[in-house]
Amino acid sequence: MFARKVSMHLKPNSVAEFTQRLDKEIIPLLRKQKGFQDEITFVGPSGTQAFGISLWDRAENAEAYNRGTYP
């Protein structure tokens, strides 16, 4: 198992929009990736900081996703 952490800065009062986008766009995209297992997302109490931890079967698959999505 391999974990990949992504930190994000959110605009004020945008947690609902972030959550909706995560559910409708990001998670479905991740589910199509080879080796993707699950995603855990946290939003800080201020609502302007968030991070996600994606779980992968192998580091190679997480790195391939990272290279292909964020060249």
C-alpha positions in Angstrom: 0.0 0.0 0.0 1.2 3.5 -0.9 -0.2 6.9 0.2 0.0 10.1 -1.7 -0.8 13.4 0.1 -2.0 16.6 -1.7 -2.5 19.9 0.2 -4.9 22.5 -1.0 -5.7 26.1 -0.2 -9.5 26.8 -0.5 -11.2 30.1 -1.1 -13.2 31.3 1.9 -16.7 29.8 2.1 -16.0 27.2 -0.6 -16.1 24.0 1.4 -19.4 22.9 -0.1 -18.2 23.6 -3.6 -15.0 21.7 -2.9 -16.9 18.7 -1.5 -19.2 18.6 -4.4 -16.4 18.8 -7.0 -14.5 16.1 -5.1 -17.6 13.8 -5.2 -18.6 14.5 -8.8 -15.2 15.0 -10.6 -12.1 14.0 -8.7 -13.2 10.7 -7.1 -14.7 9.3 -10.3 -11.4 10.2 -12.1 -9.3 8.5 -9.4 -11.4 5.4 -9.6 -10.5 4.9 -13.2 -6.8 4.9 -12.4 -4.8 1.7 -12.2 -4.1 0.8 -8.6 -6.2 3.4 -6.9 -7.8 2.1 -3.7 -9.4 5.0 -1.8 -9.3 8.7 -0.9 -9.5 10.3 2.5 -10.0 14.1 2.6 -9.8 16.5 5.5 -10.8 20.2 5.7 -9.4 22.3 8.5 -11.6 24.2 10.9 -11.1 27.5 9.1 -12.4 26.0 5.9 -9.5 27.4 3.9 -7.0 24.5 4.3 -7.6 20.9 3.1 -5.6 17.9 2.2 -6.3 14.6 0.6 -4.6 11.2 1.1 -5.1 8.8 -1.8 -4.3 5.2 -1.2 -2.7 3.1 -4.0 -1.7 -0.6 -4.3 1.8 0.3 -5.4 4.0 3.5 -5.5 4.5 3.0 -9.2 0.8 3.4 -9.9 0.5 6.6 -7.8 3.6 8.0 -9.5 2.2 7.2 -13.0 -1.0 9.0 -12.1 1.0 12.0 -10.8 3.1 12.1 -14.0 0.1 11.8 -16.3 -2.2 14.2 -14.5 0.4 16.8 -13.4 3.1 16.8 -16.0 
